[in-house]
Amino acid sequence: MRRLALLLAVLVAAPARAEPPSEAEWRRWLRTSPQREQAYAFDRYLRRHGVAGILATGQILRTATDWRACGVPFEVPPTSHWPRIVPTLRFIRDEIRPRIGAVEAVSGYRSPALNACANGAPRSAHVGFWGLDLVPATSIGQPELFRRLCALHRQRGRATGFGLGFYGGTRFHVDTKGFRLWGANNRRGTSPCV
């Protein structure tokens, strides 16, 4: 009985695994957030520019997988930033999905304060709303993911301004801010494409 109590205490005290906010959390946020009308306006903006539905709006507005520590699950970027995500969404639709299948966005816009809380790179493309962190929604192993995305970066990266970063597991970053590569420690030399 004492061991069981100790095990339960350890499990309760263990930090939760960093995960993006869920669909239920998105619906709850949308009902209660002061940014609700801005989120609807952003969704209309995506529709007007032909990029709605590439990823769910709630996924695009996710802030960070460690959002619980930062206290901000979703955030609507300033309207001046909205045009920056359009080419990235088109690139995901036209180049990423045909090569690896459906993807889910786990991190999108981050205000400078939230980016600092989430330990984002100081000049992160998330702050300017150029980039998204993604995970495959289909079963694809890390070596195959690396092979396909590195080939895409070599073939189309310079012409499209494709920035590609890799993190743990099958999580990766895509933006159209500029042609560059990086690996898990934010350095080019650790990218599996080098």
C-alpha positions as CSV (number, residue, x, y, z in Angstrom):
1,M,0.0,0.0,0.0
2,R,2.9,2.3,0.9
3,R,4.6,1.6,-2.5
4,L,1.3,2.4,-4.4
5,A,1.0,5.7,-2.5
6,L,4.6,6.6,-3.4
7,L,4.1,5.6,-7.1
8,L,0.9,7.7,-7.3
9,A,2.7,10.7,-5.7
10,V,5.5,10.4,-8.3
11,L,3.0,10.2,-11.1
12,V,1.0,13.2,-9.9
13,A,4.2,15.2,-9.5
14,A,5.6,14.3,-12.9
15,P,5.5,17.1,-15.4
16,A,2.9,16.7,-18.1
17,R,4.3,15.9,-21.6
18,A,4.4,19.1,-23.7
19,E,1.5,18.8,-26.2
20,P,-0.3,21.3,-28.3
21,P,-3.7,22.5,-27.0
22,S,-6.5,20.1,-28.1
23,E,-9.6,20.8,-30.3
24,A,-11.7,21.0,-27.1
25,E,-9.3,23.6,-25.7
26,W,-9.7,25.5,-29.0
27,R,-13.5,25.5,-28.8
28,R,-13.3,26.6,-25.1
29,W,-10.8,29.4,-26.0
30,L,-13.0,30.5,-28.9
31,R,-16.0,30.8,-26.6
32,T,-14.2,32.8,-23.9
33,S,-11.3,34.7,-25.5
34,P,-11.3,38.5,-25.9
35,Q,-9.6,37.6,-29.3
36,R,-12.6,35.7,-30.5
37,E,-13.7,38.2,-33.1
38,Q,-10.1,38.6,-34.3
39,A,-9.9,34.8,-34.7
40,Y,-13.1,34.8,-36.9
41,A,-11.6,37.7,-38.9
42,F,-8.4,35.7,-39.4
43,D,-10.4,32.7,-40.6
44,R,-12.3,34.9,-43.1
45,Y,-8.9,36.3,-44.3
46,L,-7.6,32.8,-44.9
47,R,-10.8,32.1,-47.0
48,R,-10.4,35.2,-49.0
49,H,-6.8,34.3,-49.9
50,G,-7.6,30.7,-50.9
51,V,-5.7,29.0,-48.0
52,A,-8.5,28.1,-45.6
53,G,-8.7,24.4,-44.8
54,I,-5.0,23.6,-45.5
55,L,-4.7,23.4,-41.8
56,A,-7.4,24.1,-39.2
57,T,-7.5,27.7,-38.0
58,G,-7.2,26.5,-34.4
59,Q,-4.0,24.7,-35.3
60,I,-2.5,27.7,-37.0
61,L,-3.2,29.8,-34.0
62,R,-1.6,27.4,-31.5
63,T,1.3,29.1,-29.7
64,A,3.6,26.4,-28.4
65,T,3.6,22.9,-27.2
66,D,4.7,24.1,-23.7
67,W,1.8,26.6,-23.7
68,R,0.7,25.5,-20.2
69,A,3.9,27.0,-18.7
70,C,3.4,30.2,-20.7
71,G,-0.3,30.4,-20.1
72,V,-1.3,31.2,-23.7
73,P,-2.7,28.3,-25.7
74,F,-3.8,30.4,-28.8
75,E,-3.0,33.8,-30.0
76,V,-4.1,35.8,-33.0
77,P,-1.2,37.7,-34.6
78,P,-1.4,41.4,-35.5
79,T,-3.3,41.9,-38.8
80,S,-0.1,43.3,-40.4
81,H,1.4,39.8,-40.0
82,W,-1.4,37.8,-41.6
83,P,-0.1,38.1,-45.2
84,R,3.2,36.3,-44.2
85,I,1.5,33.0,-43.4
86,V,-0.3,32.8,-46.8
87,P,2.8,31.7,-48.8
88,T,3.8,29.2,-46.0
89,L,0.3,27.6,-46.1
90,R,0.4,27.4,-49.9
91,F,3.9,25.8,-49.7
92,I,2.5,23.2,-47.2
93,R,-0.4,22.5,-49.5
94,D,1.6,22.4,-52.8
95,E,4.9,20.9,-51.6
96,I,4.9,19.4,-48.2
97,R,1.6,17.4,-48.3
98,P,2.2,15.8,-51.7
99,R,5.5,14.5,-50.3
100,I,4.7,13.3,-46.8
101,G,0.9,13.4,-46.5
102,A,-1.3,15.3,-44.1
103,V,0.3,17.3,-41.4
104,E,-0.8,18.9,-38.1
105,A,0.4,22.3,-36.9
106,V,1.6,22.2,-33.3
107,S,3.0,25.8,-33.0
108,G,2.2,28.9,-35.0
109,Y,2.4,32.6,-34.0
110,R,4.2,33.6,-30.9
111,S,4.3,37.1,-29.5
112,P,7.8,38.2,-28.5
113,A,6.9,37.5,-24.8
114,L,5.5,34.1,-25.5
115,N,8.5,33.2,-27.7
116,A,10.8,34.0,-24.9
117,C,8.7,31.9,-22.5
118,A,8.8,29.0,-24.9
119,N,12.6,29.3,-25.4
120,G,12.1,30.1,-29.1
121,A,15.1,31.4,-31.1
122,P,15.4,35.2,-30.7
123,R,14.8,35.8,-34.4
124,S,12.2,33.0,-34.7
125,A,10.0,33.0,-37.8
126,H,7.1,32.4,-35.4
127,V,7.2,35.9,-34.1
128,G,6.8,37.4,-37.6
129,F,4.1,34.7,-38.4
130,W,6.1,33.2,-41.3
131,G,6.4,29.7,-39.9
132,L,4.7,26.7,-38.4
133,D,6.0,23.7,-36.5
134,L,4.4,20.6,-37.9
135,V,4.1,16.9,-37.3
136,P,3.0,14.3,-39.9
137,A,-0.6,13.1,-39.4
138,T,0.3,9.9,-41.2
139,S,2.7,7.2,-40.2
140,I,6.1,8.1,-41.5
141,G,9.4,7.2,-39.9
142,Q,12.0,9.8,-39.1
143,P,14.6,8.7,-41.7
144,E,12.0,8.8,-44.5
145,L,10.7,12.2,-43.3
146,F,14.2,13.5,-43.4
147,R,14.9,12.1,-46.8
148,R,11.8,13.5,-48.4
149,L,12.0,17.0,-46.8
150,C,15.7,17.4,-47.4
151,A,15.2,16.5,-51.1
152,L,12.4,19.1,-51.2
153,H,14.6,21.7,-49.6
154,R,17.4,21.0,-52.1
155,Q,15.0,21.1,-55.1
156,R,12.7,24.0,-54.1
157,G,14.1,25.8,-51.1
158,R,16.1,28.6,-52.7
159,A,13.3,29.5,-55.2
160,T,10.6,29.5,-52.5
161,G,12.5,30.9,-49.5
162,F,11.9,27.6,-47.7
163,G,13.2,27.5,-44.2
164,L,13.4,24.0,-42.8
165,G,14.2,23.0,-39.2
166,F,14.1,19.6,-37.5
167,Y,13.4,18.9,-33.8
168,G,12.9,15.7,-31.8
169,G,11.0,12.8,-33.3
170,T,9.1,13.8,-36.5
171,R,8.5,17.4,-35.5
172,F,9.7,19.9,-38.1
173,H,9.5,23.6,-38.9
174,V,8.4,25.2,-42.2
175,D,8.5,28.8,-43.2
176,T,8.9,31.0,-46.3
177,K,10.9,33.7,-44.6
178,G,14.2,32.6,-46.2
179,F,16.3,29.7,-47.5
180,R,18.0,28.1,-44.5
181,L,18.3,24.8,-42.5
182,W,18.8,23.9,-38.9
183,G,18.7,20.9,-36.6
184,A,17.6,20.3,-33.0
185,N,20.0,22.8,-31.5
186,N,19.1,25.6,-34.0
187,R,22.3,25.2,-35.9
188,R,22.8,24.5,-39.6
189,G,25.4,21.8,-39.0
190,T,23.0,19.6,-37.0
191,S,20.4,19.5,-39.8
192,P,20.0,16.0,-41.2
193,C,20.1,17.6,-44.6
194,V,23.7,18.8,-44.3
